[in-house]
Amino acid sequence: MKAHIYWILGIILFACACSNSPQQAQEEKVYQVDLEKKVNPLETIFSHAEIIPLETVDSSLIVWIKKVYPAKDKFYVHDLWEHKLFVFGQNGQYQRRISRYGQGAGEYISMYDCVVDAPHDNIYMLSIFGRIKRYDLNGNFKDEVELPARPNYYCMELLDDNHVATWSCLEPQDGGVLVVNKTTGDSLRSDWHDDRMFDNQNHEKALFRYSGKTYFATALRQQVYEVTTSGLKPAYLWNFGKDNIRESRLEYYLSIENSNDRNNEIIDDIGTEGLPFILDKQAQNKTYSYLALQRETGMRPQMSHVFYHKEKEKALVFDFLNGKDCKMNPPLYFGDDYLLTDVLYDDRETFQSILPKEEYQKLENMLEDDNPCLLKLYFK
């Protein structure tokens, strides 16, 4: 009888140990993806497309869009290179620019990231040097907080009513994901310790938010985490089967002592057999978990787009919107009803095959020095 009881207790203890295994915790939700099985996105994912030309005037010239925030009847467009936030109407008409460049009260000298919290009339602007400045939706300055000293701050997301999460590309002994009090700037905790050259490959896109939760992911790791005030919690794992990033390749990079040489080796390998892709932009909506896989280097590299249908547990993969040359840049906004990305002047002709005549006419009217147009793709 005692032996029988010990046998049962042993099974229970073994089960408890397995349930607390980090490996099992990471693999509780696995997204299986066959990258070779492609779909037609205009038949499987999107119902129709629209073009929104962003009006071009002297005060609205855009260089590089990092994010777009739709809010009521407006689009807030963050230009990363110009450190400006532009406001356009729903049809693309220019309204104003939120730009307070300088070193005086309420001014900034860098805006590496921003968050538009329209329901609370807040715009948070993150300086790479470690300050968060808060404005209202009209650009009026409210207040600012100084963050703990770090070499860089690349992106941020709101976490809860009291905290924000920030991302810095640091040495392995330091925690790159920092949770701070958004009123005082005091640090609550820091997490994530990995090679800085690994993290550097998509440092502007490591954080994203959906349905009240903030997520964290890096370029060479296929695990996605939820950021919480108690630490990083495994959320889901991308599994590409035979196309997974090989651990042996990562170990090879780590064996390169000089960090600059290591970084150059990684960049040179992107799109080769050694490193066929890196994980780029990620997002979620009510239907899909989204991932862009960068397959080459350059300013506008070729991407593979993965839409994992959460309810059907099925991955939908495509490289081009029309199957040949019309490429979709990673989303600038990813909502439940539609996504937004940009179309540049040089790419406009490739969209003729997927757009109604009246929508393509808007691209035909583009001039070489015009702002990009927004491509609005509606989900089925």
N, C-alpha and C positions, 0 to 999 in steps of 0.2 A: 504493500500500500504506500509506504514512504517513497519507494523507488518511483512509483507512478506519479506521486505528487511532485517529486524533484524533476521528473521528466517534463511535466506540464510547465513548472516554473522556468525550466530551461528554455522551452519554446517561447514563453512570454518574454523573457529577458532578451532572447535573440531577436525577436520581432521589434522590441523597443529599440535595441541598438541599431537595427536596420532602418527604422523610421527616423533616427536622428543622423543617419549617414549623410554627409555633405553631398556626396555624389548622387544619392537617390533624391535628395531635396532639389538638386539642380535639374534632374531629369523628370520631375513630376509632370511637367507640361512640355512636350517635345513637338516641334513643328517639322514634320518630314517633308523634304522638298527635293524633287527631281528636276534639276536645272536643265536637263536635256529635253524635257517634255514642255513644249511651248504652246501657248494659246493665242487666239486672236482677241485682244483686249476689248475691241469694239463690239464683239459678240458676247463676251463672257463677263466683263467687268463694268464697262461704261455704256450708258444709253445714248448720250449725245454730247457734243462739245460746243463751246462758245468762245469767242475771242473778245477780250476787253483791252482796247488800246489805252495805254496810260498817257494822258495828254502831255505833250512836250512843250514846255516854255522854259525861259531862262532860269527860273527859280525851282524847276522840278526835274532837272537833269539827273538821271540815275545811272550809276556805274555798275553796281553788282548787288542784286537783291539777295538778302539772306533769309528773310521771313516776310510773310504777309499775314496780317490779322484782320479778318472781316469783323466789323463791329457795327451793328445796326445797318445803316445805309452807307457805310464808308469802308474803305480799305486802308489800313495802316501798313505802309511799305517801308521796311528797314533796309537801307543801303549800307552795307558793311564797309565798303571802301570810303564812302563819303562821311560816315558817322552821322547820318541824318535819318530822320523818320518823316516820310512824306504821307500826306493824307489825300486820298482820291475818293470821288464818289463812286457809286456802284457801276456807273457806265464809264468810269475812267477819267472823268473830268477832274482836273487838278483843283484842290481846295487850299491847302496851305502846307508849310514845312515846319516841322518841330525841330529846331536846331538852335542850340544855345552854346555855340562854340566859344571857348575862352576859359579864363581861370578865375573869374569873379564869382560872386554869390549866385548860385543856381546855374552856373555854366559848367561845361565839361570839355576836356581835351581828347576824350575817346569815348565811343559808344560801341563796344565790341559785341554786345548783345542787348536785347530789350525784351520786355514782356508787357503786352497790352492787356490789362485787366479791366475791360470795359464795364462790367457790372458794378465795380467799385470806383470808377472814374480815376483809375490809376495807370500810369505808364512808368515802368521801372527800367532804368538805363544802367547797364553795367559797364564800368570802365575796366580795361585790362589791367589797370594799376591798382584795383581794389577798392572801388567805391560804387555804391548803388545810389543813384539819384532818382527821386520820385516826382513826377509831374502829373497834372490832370490831363484829360483827353484833349484839352485845348493848348497844352504845352506850358501851362503856368507851373512854376516851380513850387513844390510842397516842402520837401526835406531831403536829407541824405544821410547815409550811414557809411562809416569807414569799416572795411573788412580787415580781418587779420592779415598781417604782412605775408605776401606770397610773391613769387616771381611773375606770375601771370594769373589772370582770370579770363577764361574763354567763353563760357556760357553759363546761363542761370535758368532756373524754373522755380515757380512758386511751389511750396510743399504743403503748407497748411496755413491757418490764419496767422500763425506767429513766426513761421520759418520759411526760408528759401534754401534751395540747394544750388551750389555753384560747382563748377568744374575747372580744375587747373591741371596743367600737364607738368608733373613733378617727378623727382627721382623716386625710386621704388620705396625708400624708407619713409616717404611722406604720403599721406592719404589725399588722393586727388579730388575725391568727392567730399565737399565740405557743407555741412548743414549749419546755418547761422540764424540767429534771431534777426528778423527783418526790420525791427525797430531799433535795436541797439548795435547790431553787427557782431555781437558776441558769438563765439563758436560753441556749438553744441557737441559736435563730433565730426570726425573725418574718417573716410573709408577708401578702399581701393589702393592696392600696392602692386604695380606692374612696371615693366620696362617703359621708360619715357619715350623711346623711339617707337614702340608699339602704339602707345596712346597718341602720339603726335600725328598719326595719319588721318584722323577725323576729329581733331580736337574741338572744332566749332559745333559739332553735331552730337555730342555725347549724351545730352539730356533731352527728353521730350515728355510731354504730358498728355494724359487722356483720362477723362471721367474721374477727375479728382485725385488721380495718382500720377506720380512722377517716376520716369524710368531712366535707366542708365545703361549704355552699351558702348563698346569700343570697337576699333576697326579690325583687330585680329583675333578677337574672342567672340564666340558664337552664342554665349550666354547673355541674356538680357535680365537686368535686375530692377526691382522696384526700390526706390529710395525712400526710406522711412526715418523717423527720428531715432529709431533704435538700431539702424544699420541697413545694409544692402540685403534685400530679400530676393532670392532667385524667382523670376517670374516665368520665363520660358526659354527654351533652347532651340536655336536653329540647327537642324541636322540635314546636311546635304549628302549624306552617304559617302560614296567614293570621292566626292568633290569637297569634302570637309578640308579646312585648313589643317595641314598635318602638324602634329605636335613636334615631330622630328625637325621640321623646317623652322619652327619657332626656336627650338633649342639650338639650331645652327646659327640663327641670328644672334642669340644671346652669347654665343661663343666668340663673337667679334668684339674685341675689347673696346676699340675706339667707337664712341657713340655716333660720331658723324659718319664713319664708315658703315656702321650698322644701319643707320637711317638711309644712306645712299643705296645700300644693298637691297633693302626692303622696297624702296621706290623703283629701282631697276627691275625687280622681280615681278612687279604687279602686271598681270596679264600673261605671265609665263607659266610653264608647268610647275615651277616651284611655288608660286603664289598666284593662282589664276584670278583672284579677286581680293578686295578688302571690303568689309562691311561699311557702308556709307550711311546715308540717311535712313532713320527708322521712325515709324509712326504707328498709330492705332486709330480705328474708329469702331463703331458698334459691330461692324461686319468683319473687318479685316485687321490683321497685323501686317504691316508693310515693311519692306526692306529693299533698299537699293544696293546692288552689288557693283562696285566700281571695277571695271575690267581692263582699264588702261590708265595711263597718266595723262596730264594735260589740264587745261582750264575747263573744258567741257567734255570730259571723258565719256566713252560709251558705258552705258549701264545695263544691267539686267534688273528687271523689276519683279519683285516677288510679292504677291498678294495672297496671304494665307487666310482662307475663309474659316473663321473660328468655329462656326456651328457645323459646317460640313466636314471640317478637318481635312481640307484639300488645298493644295498650293496651286496658284495660277501664276505662270511665269511668262514674261515676254521681254524682248529686246527692243522692238520697234512697234509703234502704234499701227503701222500699215504692213508690217512684216518685212520691210526692206530698208527704208532710209529715213523714215519720219521718227526721230527719237524724242522721247519724253525726258526732260530734265527732272531731277528729283523734286518732289512736291515742296512748295513754299508754304502751303497750308494743306492740311489733311483733315477734312471734316466728315461728318456722318453722311451728308448728302452729296458732296462734291470735293474735289481737290483743285488746287491752283498751282500752276507752274508757269514758267516764262517761255516766251518765244522770241528769239533774236532775229534781227534783220537777215543775217546770212542763212538762216534755216527756214525762212518763211515759205519758200516754194515747195518744200517737202510736205507741207500740211494740206496742199490742194486735194490730195486723194482722200482725206478723212473729214473734210469740212464741207458743210453746205455752201453753196455759191455766195450767199450773202455774208457768211462768216469769213470765208476766204478773202472776200473783197476788202475786208478790214486789214488783212495782212498785205494785200497788194498795194494798199494806200500808204504803207510804211515808207518812210525815208531812211536813208542810211544812218543819220544821226538822231533818229527818234528814240524815245524810250522803248524798252521791251514791251511787248504785249503780254497780257496774262491769258493763259489757256485755262479755261474752266471746264473740267471733265466731270460730268454727272455720273454717279453710280447708279447701276440698275436697281 
